[in-house]
């Protein structure tokens, strides 16, 4: 069974930007913690690391 971990940046205050992460066999899973039944995005570990780096550098229009 896949174990999902809630982001440490997510609060239990009803914020709209809560995510969960999971280690999958060959990928990192990302899903909305308030709608887990909606599925997940699977990224390779390299692509996930690049996404995190770009977020930290504020290179994405979020």
N, C-alpha and C positions, 0 to 999 in steps of 0.2 A: 504494500500500500504506500502511496506517495505521501510524504509528510510535508505539508505546507507551513511556511514560517512567515508570520506577519512582519512587515518592515518595521524597524525600530523608529522610523520617522512617522509611522501611522499612529494616530491617537484614537482612543475610544470615545472621541467627542463628536462623532458623526461627520468627520471631514470627508470631502468627496474624493480625496486622492490617497486612498488606502490600497496597498498592494501586498500580495503574498508571493513568496518565492519557494521553489522546490528544486532539488536536484533530481533530474530525470536521468535515464540511462546514458544518453548522449547529448543532453541539452540542459539548459536552465529554464524552468517553467516560471511564467509570470502571469498572475491573474488578479482580478478585482476582488478584494476580500469581501465586499458586500454582494457580489454576484458570482460566486464560485461555479454555479451551474451553467454560466455562460461560456465556459471553456477557458482555455489559457493560450498564451503565446509561448512558443518554444524557440529559444535562441541557442546557438552553439555557445560554448563557454567563451570563445574568442569574441563573438558578436556581443554577448552580454557584457563583457569587460569593456568593449568599445562604447557601448551604450552608456554605461555608468561613467566612463571617462568624459564623454561628451556632455552628460548632464552636469557633472561637477564643474566643467569648464564653461557652463552656461551657453553651449553652442546650439541648443535646440530651442525652437520657438514654443515653449510650453506655457 
